[in-house]
C-alpha cells in the first residue's frame, strides 16, 4: 500500500530538480547577460571620449566633437606630454597643400551635409554604440582586423623592393553589395616587412563597406595600422590609441557621399600617405589636399624608416564555407567593362626618396589576383588618368561557384 506515496514522492523530487535546473539555467543566463552588458559598457567608456558637442547624422550616426588632446592617440605614453601646437609636415615635391587644414573641404560625408561642424580645438569622432559591440563575435578585438589569413581575397597592383616614403592615388567611390559578415574595400597600403607576415608594419587608408562593423552598407572613410601583421597591434580609425586626427570637418568611419553609379556619374577621391622627413610621422591627406592626421613614428618598428612595398586596389573577406560569397568588389563588375562600369584607381604615385622626396608616377607595377573568375584587375597607363587600373567583380557567378 506504500507504493503510491513512493511514486508521488519521486514525482515531486523529480519535479523539484527539474524546476531547480530551469531556474539555475535562467539565473546563469541572466548573470551572463549582465556580465556581457557590464563588459560592453566598460568598453564603450574606454572607446568613447567626453564630447563638447554632439551631431546627429541623417544616416543615424552620432558624431562626438572631442577636444583635440582628449582623442585616443594621446593615451599613448609618448604623446601625453606633446605640446598643443601642431607642427605641419613637410610636403613631397609636386604636391601642394593649404596651410589652413580646416577650409576647402568638400561636403563628402553625410554627417556634415547640413553644414554642421565641430568647434575649433575639437575633432569629430564617430561614436561607438552598444549595438556596434553586440554585432561582433569577439568584443576584445573590436576595431581590429581578423587574424585568420583565410577568406581574404585581393585584386591589387603593387610595387616592391625599393625604399618608399609615401603613395598617392585617386580612388573611385562605390557601394558594393556585401553579405552580412563580409566586407569590401578599396585602399592604399604602405607596408614594410622583412621576415614574413608577423613583422609586417602597415598604414592604410581608403573606403570600406562593412555592415557587421558599421551597421549599414554605406561606403565609409577608414584608416588602419599595425606593426605585427594585424595580430595584437593597430585598429581601424580612432578605435584605439594610434592615429592622431587633426581635422574638425572630416570624421573617420563616417559615410562618404556621393557615390558612383553604373553607367552614370563617377566620383573619386584622392588619398596621399607620406612620411614627414622632420618628424618621421606618416601623414594622410584626402579630398582637396586637406590634412586629416598622422600615424606617429613611435607606433612602428620597420616603418620608423621607410616602406618597401606599396599596394593599391580592392579586398573582400569571404567567410562562406559552402561556396563563394556573393560579396562584390568595387562596382561589382569586372574590369573589362571599363569606365563608368568598373571601379578604378588612377594617377598612382609613390614618394621615391627621403633626400629627393618627390612624387613620381608608378611605372613598374605588378598585379595580384586570388580568383580572377570572381574578381580581376586590368592595368593601364597614359592619358589624364596616368598609371591606373580597373578592378573588381561580382563574386559568386557561374565561373566562381
Buried (B, 14 or more C-beta within 10 A) or exposed (E): EEEEEEEEEEEEEEEEEEEEEEEEEEEEEEEEEEEEEEEBEEBBEEBBBEBEBEBEBEBEBBBBBBBBBBBBBBBBEEBEEBEEEBEBBEBBEEBEBEEEBBEEBEEBBBBBBEEBBBEEEBBBBBBBBEEBBEBBEEEEBBBBBBEEEEBBBBBBBBBBEBBBBBBBBBBBBBBBBBBEBBBBBBBBBBBBBEEEEEBBBBBBBBBBBBBBBBBBBBBBBBBBBBBBBBBEBBBBBBBBBBBBBBBBBBBBBBBBBEBBEEEEEBBBBBBBBBBBBEBBBBBBBBBBBBBBBBBBBEBBEBBBBBBBBBBBBBBBBBBBEEEBBBBBBBBBBBBEBEEBBBBBBBBBBBBBEBEEBBBBEBEEBEBEBBBBBBBBBBBBBEEEBBBBBBBBBBBBEEEBE
